Protein backbone atom coordinates (compact mmCIF):
# COMPACT_ATOMS: atom_id res chain seq x y z
CA UNK A 1 0.00 0.00 0.00
CA UNK A 2 1.43 3.38 -1.05
CA UNK A 3 1.78 6.34 1.32
CA UNK A 4 -0.99 8.22 -0.48
CA UNK A 5 -3.33 5.24 -0.07
CA UNK A 6 -2.48 5.20 3.64
CA UNK A 7 -3.51 8.86 3.80
CA UNK A 8 -6.80 8.16 2.02
CA UNK A 9 -7.64 5.19 4.24
CA UNK A 10 -6.79 7.26 7.33
CA UNK A 11 -9.63 9.66 6.47
CA UNK A 12 -12.06 6.77 6.02
CA UNK A 13 -10.92 5.21 9.31
CA UNK A 14 -11.34 8.47 11.22
CA UNK A 15 -14.89 9.01 9.95
CA UNK A 16 -15.85 5.40 10.73
CA UNK A 17 -14.40 5.54 14.25
CA UNK A 18 -16.10 8.85 15.05
CA UNK A 19 -19.45 7.58 13.80
CA UNK A 20 -19.02 4.42 15.87
CA UNK A 21 -18.90 6.58 18.98
CA UNK A 22 -15.16 6.99 19.61
CA UNK A 23 -14.09 10.41 20.88
CA UNK A 24 -12.73 12.59 18.06
CA UNK A 25 -9.35 13.19 19.70
CA UNK A 26 -8.81 9.48 20.38
CA UNK A 27 -9.81 8.56 16.82
CA UNK A 28 -7.42 11.13 15.32
CA UNK A 29 -4.54 10.13 17.61
CA UNK A 30 -4.99 6.38 17.09
CA UNK A 31 -5.24 6.63 13.31
CA UNK A 32 -2.28 9.02 13.22
CA UNK A 33 -0.10 6.65 15.25
CA UNK A 34 -0.96 3.62 13.12
CA UNK A 35 -0.67 5.64 9.90
CA UNK A 36 2.78 7.01 10.71
CA UNK A 37 3.89 3.51 11.67
CA UNK A 38 2.70 2.16 8.31
CA UNK A 39 4.53 4.96 6.48
CA UNK A 40 7.82 4.68 8.45
CA UNK A 41 7.59 1.03 9.55
CA UNK A 42 8.92 1.83 13.03
CA UNK A 43 6.91 2.52 16.17
CA UNK A 44 9.83 4.47 17.69
CA UNK A 45 9.77 6.98 14.85
CA UNK A 46 5.98 7.19 14.97
CA UNK A 47 6.03 7.84 18.72
CA UNK A 48 8.76 10.48 18.46
CA UNK A 49 7.06 12.37 15.62
CA UNK A 50 3.70 12.41 17.34
CA UNK A 51 5.10 13.38 20.73
CA UNK A 52 6.83 16.36 19.11
CA UNK A 53 3.55 17.28 17.41
CA UNK A 54 1.76 17.14 20.77
CA UNK A 55 4.32 19.46 22.37
CA UNK A 56 4.32 21.96 19.51
CA UNK A 57 0.52 22.14 19.43
CA UNK A 58 0.21 23.62 22.94
CA UNK A 59 3.63 25.19 23.53
CA UNK A 60 2.72 28.49 21.94
CA UNK A 61 1.61 31.85 23.30
CA UNK A 62 -1.58 31.99 21.23
CA UNK A 63 -2.91 28.82 22.88
CA UNK A 64 -3.43 30.75 26.13
CA UNK A 65 -6.39 32.53 24.55
CA UNK A 66 -8.57 29.41 24.80
CA UNK A 67 -8.95 28.93 28.59
CA UNK A 68 -9.26 32.68 29.11
CA UNK A 69 -12.12 33.17 26.67
CA UNK A 70 -13.78 29.98 27.90
CA UNK A 71 -13.63 31.35 31.46
CA UNK A 72 -15.05 34.69 30.32
CA UNK A 73 -17.91 32.95 28.51
CA UNK A 74 -18.82 30.83 31.52
CA UNK A 75 -18.78 33.88 33.82
CA UNK A 76 -20.94 35.84 31.38
CA UNK A 77 -23.48 33.01 31.42
CA UNK A 78 -23.55 32.95 35.21
CA UNK A 79 -23.98 36.75 35.38
CA UNK A 80 -27.36 36.62 33.66
CA UNK A 81 -26.27 39.08 30.98
CA UNK A 82 -28.09 37.07 28.31
CA UNK A 83 -31.47 37.67 29.97
CA UNK A 84 -30.67 41.35 30.53
CA UNK A 85 -29.75 42.02 26.90
CA UNK A 86 -32.84 40.11 25.69
CA UNK A 87 -35.12 42.23 27.86
CA UNK A 88 -33.52 45.44 26.56
CA UNK A 89 -33.75 44.23 22.96
CA UNK A 90 -37.40 43.36 23.51
CA UNK A 91 -38.05 46.97 24.52
CA UNK A 92 -36.21 48.37 21.48
CA UNK A 93 -38.01 46.21 18.88
CA UNK A 94 -41.42 45.84 20.54
CA UNK A 95 -43.18 47.88 17.82
CA UNK A 96 -41.68 46.01 14.85
CA UNK A 97 -43.45 43.24 12.94
CA UNK A 98 -41.87 40.09 14.35
CA UNK A 99 -40.23 42.35 16.92
CA UNK A 100 -39.52 39.73 19.57
CA UNK A 101 -37.86 37.50 16.96
CA UNK A 102 -35.68 40.44 15.89
CA UNK A 103 -34.93 41.10 19.55
CA UNK A 104 -33.73 37.49 19.89
CA UNK A 105 -31.32 37.93 16.96
CA UNK A 106 -30.11 41.28 18.30
CA UNK A 107 -29.60 39.87 21.81
CA UNK A 108 -27.75 36.84 20.44
CA UNK A 109 -25.46 39.08 18.38
CA UNK A 110 -24.59 41.16 21.44
CA UNK A 111 -24.20 38.09 23.63
CA UNK A 112 -21.89 36.55 21.00
CA UNK A 113 -19.50 39.48 21.38
CA UNK A 114 -18.66 38.37 24.92
CA UNK A 115 -19.35 34.66 24.75
CA UNK A 116 -17.92 33.03 21.62
CA UNK A 117 -19.75 29.69 21.45
CA UNK A 118 -22.96 28.58 19.81
CA UNK A 119 -23.65 26.04 22.55
CA UNK A 120 -23.74 28.64 25.33
CA UNK A 121 -25.92 31.01 23.29
CA UNK A 122 -28.37 28.23 22.41
CA UNK A 123 -28.57 27.12 26.05
CA UNK A 124 -29.16 30.62 27.43
CA UNK A 125 -31.74 31.81 24.89
CA UNK A 126 -33.67 28.53 24.87
CA UNK A 127 -34.54 29.23 28.49
CA UNK A 128 -34.87 33.00 28.15
CA UNK A 129 -36.42 33.64 24.72
CA UNK A 130 -38.42 30.54 23.70
CA UNK A 131 -41.02 30.68 26.54
CA UNK A 132 -41.55 34.42 25.97
CA UNK A 133 -41.87 34.02 22.19
CA UNK A 134 -44.49 31.29 22.61
CA UNK A 135 -46.35 33.32 25.25
CA UNK A 136 -46.52 36.29 22.89
CA UNK A 137 -48.22 34.14 20.22
CA UNK A 138 -45.34 33.01 18.00
CA UNK A 139 -45.47 29.42 16.74
CA UNK A 140 -43.37 26.80 18.47
CA UNK A 141 -41.40 26.05 15.30
CA UNK A 142 -40.53 29.68 14.75
CA UNK A 143 -39.69 30.24 18.42
CA UNK A 144 -37.10 27.46 18.54
CA UNK A 145 -35.95 28.15 14.96
CA UNK A 146 -35.05 31.78 15.60
CA UNK A 147 -33.05 30.77 18.68
CA UNK A 148 -31.25 28.01 16.75
CA UNK A 149 -30.50 30.27 13.80
CA UNK A 150 -29.31 33.28 15.77
CA UNK A 151 -27.23 31.17 18.17
CA UNK A 152 -24.71 30.43 15.40
CA UNK A 153 -23.70 34.10 15.52
CA UNK A 154 -21.60 33.10 18.54
CA UNK A 155 -19.21 31.22 16.24
CA UNK A 156 -18.74 34.15 13.84
CA UNK A 157 -18.85 37.38 15.81
CA UNK A 158 -15.57 37.71 17.76
CA UNK A 159 -14.39 36.47 20.15
CA UNK A 160 -15.20 33.07 18.63
CA UNK A 161 -13.73 29.78 19.83
CA UNK A 162 -14.16 28.32 16.34
CA UNK A 163 -12.11 31.16 14.83
CA UNK A 164 -9.50 30.61 17.53
CA UNK A 165 -9.42 26.90 16.70
CA UNK A 166 -9.01 27.60 12.97
CA UNK A 167 -6.29 30.16 13.69
CA UNK A 168 -4.27 27.68 15.76
CA UNK A 169 -4.67 24.81 13.27
CA UNK A 170 -3.91 26.94 10.20
CA UNK A 171 -1.39 29.20 11.98
CA UNK A 172 -3.30 32.34 11.02
CA UNK A 173 -3.43 35.50 13.15
CA UNK A 174 -6.32 35.21 15.60
CA UNK A 175 -6.57 39.01 15.76
CA UNK A 176 -7.01 39.18 11.97
CA UNK A 177 -9.66 36.45 12.10
CA UNK A 178 -11.52 38.39 14.80
CA UNK A 179 -11.43 41.54 12.65
CA UNK A 180 -12.64 39.60 9.61
CA UNK A 181 -15.57 38.11 11.53
CA UNK A 182 -17.16 41.47 12.33
CA UNK A 183 -18.51 42.36 8.87
CA UNK A 184 -19.98 38.94 8.03
CA UNK A 185 -21.38 38.63 11.56
CA UNK A 186 -23.23 41.96 11.31
CA UNK A 187 -24.47 41.18 7.79
CA UNK A 188 -25.74 37.76 8.90
CA UNK A 189 -27.59 39.31 11.84
CA UNK A 190 -29.19 41.90 9.50
CA UNK A 191 -30.18 39.18 7.02
CA UNK A 192 -31.78 37.20 9.86
CA UNK A 193 -33.79 40.27 10.89
CA UNK A 194 -34.94 40.85 7.30
CA UNK A 195 -35.90 37.18 7.09
CA UNK A 196 -38.01 37.48 10.25
CA UNK A 197 -39.80 40.59 8.93
CA UNK A 198 -40.48 38.81 5.63
CA UNK A 199 -41.73 35.65 7.31
CA UNK A 200 -43.96 37.61 9.68
CA UNK A 201 -45.52 39.45 6.73
CA UNK A 202 -45.77 36.73 4.09
CA UNK A 203 -45.74 33.46 6.05
CA UNK A 204 -47.80 34.08 9.23
CA UNK A 205 -48.63 30.38 9.33
CA UNK A 206 -44.96 29.68 10.02
CA UNK A 207 -44.27 32.48 12.50
CA UNK A 208 -47.65 32.51 14.21
CA UNK A 209 -49.77 35.62 14.74
CA UNK A 210 -48.54 37.39 17.86
CA UNK A 211 -50.69 40.08 19.39
CA UNK A 212 -49.35 43.50 20.30
CA UNK A 213 -46.59 43.05 22.85
CA UNK A 214 -47.75 43.09 26.45
CA UNK A 215 -44.20 43.34 27.80
CA UNK A 216 -44.24 46.14 30.41
CA UNK A 217 -42.50 49.31 29.33
CA UNK A 218 -39.07 49.74 30.86
CA UNK A 219 -37.70 53.09 31.93
CA UNK A 220 -34.63 54.34 30.06
CA UNK A 221 -32.60 54.29 33.28
CA UNK A 222 -33.43 50.61 33.85
CA UNK A 223 -32.55 49.74 30.24
CA UNK A 224 -29.23 51.52 30.64
CA UNK A 225 -28.54 49.70 33.89
CA UNK A 226 -29.20 46.32 32.26
CA UNK A 227 -27.27 47.07 29.05
CA UNK A 228 -24.26 48.84 30.55
CA UNK A 229 -22.33 45.79 31.87
CA UNK A 230 -22.31 43.86 28.60
CA UNK A 231 -21.58 46.99 26.53
CA UNK A 232 -18.65 47.85 28.79
CA UNK A 233 -17.33 44.29 28.54
CA UNK A 234 -17.53 44.39 24.74
CA UNK A 235 -15.70 47.72 24.64
CA UNK A 236 -13.09 46.39 27.05
CA UNK A 237 -12.35 43.19 25.09
CA UNK A 238 -12.89 44.08 21.43
CA UNK A 239 -11.95 47.73 21.88
CA UNK A 240 -8.72 46.65 23.54
CA UNK A 241 -7.85 44.28 20.68
CA UNK A 242 -8.69 46.63 17.80
CA UNK A 243 -7.29 49.64 19.60
CA UNK A 244 -3.94 47.90 19.88
CA UNK A 245 -3.92 47.87 23.68
CA UNK A 246 -4.12 44.07 24.06
CA UNK A 247 -3.22 40.97 22.14
CA UNK A 248 -6.14 38.50 21.85
CA UNK A 249 -4.62 36.47 24.70
CA UNK A 250 -4.32 39.52 26.94
CA UNK A 251 -7.85 40.58 25.98
CA UNK A 252 -9.09 37.17 27.11
CA UNK A 253 -7.49 37.71 30.52
CA UNK A 254 -8.88 41.24 30.85
CA UNK A 255 -12.31 40.08 29.69
CA UNK A 256 -12.35 37.21 32.18
CA UNK A 257 -11.50 39.64 34.98
CA UNK A 258 -14.21 42.03 33.82
CA UNK A 259 -16.79 39.23 33.65
CA UNK A 260 -15.75 38.12 37.16
CA UNK A 261 -16.23 41.63 38.56
CA UNK A 262 -19.66 41.90 36.88
CA UNK A 263 -20.76 38.54 38.30
CA UNK A 264 -19.64 39.57 41.78
CA UNK A 265 -21.27 43.01 41.50
CA UNK A 266 -24.56 41.41 40.42
CA UNK A 267 -24.30 38.95 43.33
CA UNK A 268 -24.54 35.98 40.97
CA UNK A 269 -21.31 34.33 42.10
CA UNK A 270 -20.42 32.66 45.37
CA UNK A 271 -17.32 30.79 46.49
CA UNK A 272 -18.77 27.36 45.72
CA UNK A 273 -20.14 28.49 42.35
CA UNK A 274 -16.74 29.90 41.42
CA UNK A 275 -15.16 26.51 42.07
CA UNK A 276 -17.69 24.94 39.70
CA UNK A 277 -16.91 27.58 37.07
CA UNK A 278 -13.20 26.79 37.27
CA UNK A 279 -13.96 23.08 36.93
CA UNK A 280 -16.14 23.70 33.85
CA UNK A 281 -13.47 25.93 32.31
CA UNK A 282 -10.83 23.28 32.95
CA UNK A 283 -12.96 20.53 31.40
CA UNK A 284 -13.69 22.53 28.24
CA UNK A 285 -10.05 23.61 27.91
CA UNK A 286 -8.79 20.06 28.41
CA UNK A 287 -11.18 18.80 25.75
CA UNK A 288 -10.03 21.45 23.25
CA UNK A 289 -6.38 20.74 24.15
CA UNK A 290 -6.71 17.06 23.33
CA UNK A 291 -8.44 17.95 20.06
CA UNK A 292 -5.63 20.31 19.06
CA UNK A 293 -2.94 17.76 19.94
CA UNK A 294 -4.76 15.12 17.89
CA UNK A 295 -5.18 17.55 14.97
CA UNK A 296 -1.44 18.26 14.88
CA UNK A 297 -0.70 14.55 14.98
CA UNK A 298 -3.07 14.03 12.07
CA UNK A 299 -1.48 16.86 10.07
CA UNK A 300 1.92 15.15 10.52
CA UNK A 301 0.48 11.93 9.12
CA UNK A 302 -0.97 13.76 6.12
CA UNK A 303 2.35 15.48 5.46
CA UNK A 304 4.26 12.18 5.62
CA UNK A 305 1.74 10.41 3.39
CA UNK A 306 1.98 13.07 0.69
CA UNK A 307 -1.80 13.07 0.25
CA UNK A 308 -2.23 16.89 0.15
CA UNK A 309 0.52 17.18 -2.47
CA UNK A 310 -1.06 14.40 -4.53
CA UNK A 311 -4.40 16.22 -4.38
CA UNK A 312 -2.77 19.46 -5.59
CA UNK A 313 -1.17 17.59 -8.51
CA UNK A 314 -4.46 15.86 -9.35
CA UNK A 315 -6.36 19.15 -9.38
CA UNK A 316 -3.67 20.67 -11.62
CA UNK A 317 -3.94 17.78 -14.10
CA UNK A 318 -7.72 18.12 -14.41
CA UNK A 319 -7.46 21.94 -14.49
CA UNK A 320 -10.21 22.60 -11.94
CA UNK A 321 -10.96 26.27 -11.45
CA UNK A 322 -10.45 27.88 -8.06
CA UNK A 323 -14.20 28.44 -7.75
CA UNK A 324 -15.05 24.80 -8.45
CA UNK A 325 -12.49 23.58 -5.90
CA UNK A 326 -13.84 26.04 -3.34
CA UNK A 327 -17.44 24.93 -3.95
CA UNK A 328 -16.47 21.27 -3.56
CA UNK A 329 -14.73 22.12 -0.28
CA UNK A 330 -17.76 24.00 1.05
CA UNK A 331 -20.07 21.19 -0.03
CA UNK A 332 -17.87 18.69 1.83
CA UNK A 333 -18.08 20.83 4.99
CA UNK A 334 -21.87 21.07 4.81
CA UNK A 335 -22.25 17.32 4.17
CA UNK A 336 -19.90 16.50 7.05
CA UNK A 337 -21.97 18.85 9.18
CA UNK A 338 -24.81 16.34 8.99
CA UNK A 339 -22.73 13.72 10.83
CA UNK A 340 -19.95 15.58 12.71
CA UNK A 341 -19.76 18.48 15.13
CA UNK A 342 -18.11 21.78 14.20
CA UNK A 343 -14.72 21.17 15.83
CA UNK A 344 -14.42 17.71 14.28
CA UNK A 345 -15.01 19.12 10.79
CA UNK A 346 -12.21 21.64 11.26
CA UNK A 347 -9.85 19.03 12.66
CA UNK A 348 -10.45 16.56 9.81
CA UNK A 349 -10.71 18.87 6.80
CA UNK A 350 -8.49 21.89 7.45
CA UNK A 351 -5.14 20.01 7.67
CA UNK A 352 -6.07 18.18 4.45
CA UNK A 353 -7.23 21.18 2.42
CA UNK A 354 -4.88 23.87 3.76
CA UNK A 355 -1.98 23.00 1.38
CA UNK A 356 -4.40 23.20 -1.55
CA UNK A 357 -5.70 26.60 -0.41
CA UNK A 358 -2.13 27.88 -0.04
CA UNK A 359 -1.24 26.55 -3.50
CA UNK A 360 -4.22 28.45 -4.93
CA UNK A 361 -2.96 31.64 -3.20
CA UNK A 362 -6.20 32.15 -1.29
CA UNK A 363 -6.31 34.71 1.49
CA UNK A 364 -6.15 32.55 4.61
CA UNK A 365 -8.18 34.95 6.75
CA UNK A 366 -11.01 35.07 4.19
CA UNK A 367 -10.73 31.30 3.77
CA UNK A 368 -11.10 30.87 7.53
CA UNK A 369 -14.25 33.00 7.70
CA UNK A 370 -15.75 31.12 4.76
CA UNK A 371 -14.92 27.82 6.46
CA UNK A 372 -16.52 28.84 9.76
CA UNK A 373 -19.75 30.04 8.09
CA UNK A 374 -20.02 26.75 6.19
CA UNK A 375 -19.39 24.81 9.40
CA UNK A 376 -22.15 26.81 11.10
CA UNK A 377 -24.64 25.59 8.49
CA UNK A 378 -23.90 22.09 9.75
CA UNK A 379 -24.96 23.15 13.24
CA UNK A 380 -28.52 23.54 11.93
CA UNK A 381 -28.81 20.52 9.60
CA UNK A 382 -30.03 17.02 10.50
CA UNK A 383 -29.25 14.44 11.69
CA UNK A 384 -26.51 15.95 13.92
CA UNK A 385 -27.24 19.67 14.06
CA UNK A 386 -25.52 20.39 17.38
CA UNK A 387 -27.33 23.67 18.06
CA UNK A 388 -30.69 21.97 17.55
CA UNK A 389 -29.80 19.16 19.96
CA UNK A 390 -28.69 21.68 22.61
CA UNK A 391 -31.99 23.52 22.28
CA UNK A 392 -33.98 20.29 22.60
CA UNK A 393 -32.07 19.28 25.73
CA UNK A 394 -32.76 22.67 27.37
CA UNK A 395 -36.46 22.86 26.49
CA UNK A 396 -39.09 22.46 29.18
CA UNK A 397 -41.83 21.92 26.56
CA UNK A 398 -42.07 18.23 25.61
CA UNK A 399 -44.50 19.01 22.77
CA UNK A 400 -41.66 20.54 20.71
CA UNK A 401 -39.86 17.79 18.82
CA UNK A 402 -36.38 17.73 17.32
CA UNK A 403 -38.07 17.78 13.90
CA UNK A 404 -39.79 21.05 14.84
CA UNK A 405 -36.43 22.60 15.71
CA UNK A 406 -34.82 21.51 12.44
CA UNK A 407 -37.85 22.78 10.48
CA UNK A 408 -37.76 26.12 12.30
CA UNK A 409 -34.02 26.50 11.70
CA UNK A 410 -34.22 25.71 7.96
CA UNK A 411 -34.91 29.30 6.74
CA UNK A 412 -31.94 30.54 8.79
CA UNK A 413 -29.66 27.87 7.31
CA UNK A 414 -30.70 28.99 3.82
CA UNK A 415 -29.83 32.60 4.70
CA UNK A 416 -26.39 31.40 5.80
CA UNK A 417 -25.92 29.82 2.37
CA UNK A 418 -26.73 33.26 0.92
CA UNK A 419 -23.98 34.76 3.09
CA UNK A 420 -21.52 32.17 1.76
CA UNK A 421 -22.40 33.28 -1.77
CA UNK A 422 -21.87 36.92 -0.81
CA UNK A 423 -18.47 36.12 0.72
CA UNK A 424 -17.36 34.34 -2.46
CA UNK A 425 -18.50 37.16 -4.74
CA UNK A 426 -17.46 39.99 -2.39
CA UNK A 427 -14.50 38.82 -0.29
CA UNK A 428 -14.01 42.39 0.92
CA UNK A 429 -16.93 41.79 3.30
CA UNK A 430 -14.52 39.80 5.46
CA UNK A 431 -11.16 41.47 4.87
CA UNK A 432 -12.03 45.16 4.60
CA UNK A 433 -10.83 45.85 8.16
CA UNK A 434 -7.39 44.21 7.66
Secondary structure, 3 states (H helix, E strand, C coil): CCHHHHHHHHHHHHHHHHHCCCCHHHHHHHHHHHHHHHHHCCHHHHHHHHHHHHHHHHCCHHHHHHHHHHHHHHHHHHHCHHHHHHHHHHHHCCCCCCHHHHHHHHHHHHHHHHHCCHHHHHHHHHHHHHHHHHHCCECHHHHHHHHHHHHHHHHCCCCCHHHHHHHHHHCCCHHHHHHHHHHHHHHHHHHHHHHHHHHHHHCHHHHECCCCCCCCCCCHHHHHHHHHHHHHHHHHHHHHHHCCCCCHHHHHHHHHHHHHHHHHHCCCCCHHHHHHHHHHHHHHHHHHHHHHHHHHHHHHHHHHHCHHHHHHHHHHHCCCCHHHHHHHHHHHHHHHCCCCCHHHHHHHHHHHHHHHHHHCCCCHHHHHHHHHHHHHHHCCCCCCCHHHHHHHHHCCCCCCCHHHHHHHHHHHHHHHHHHHHHHHHCCHHHHCCC
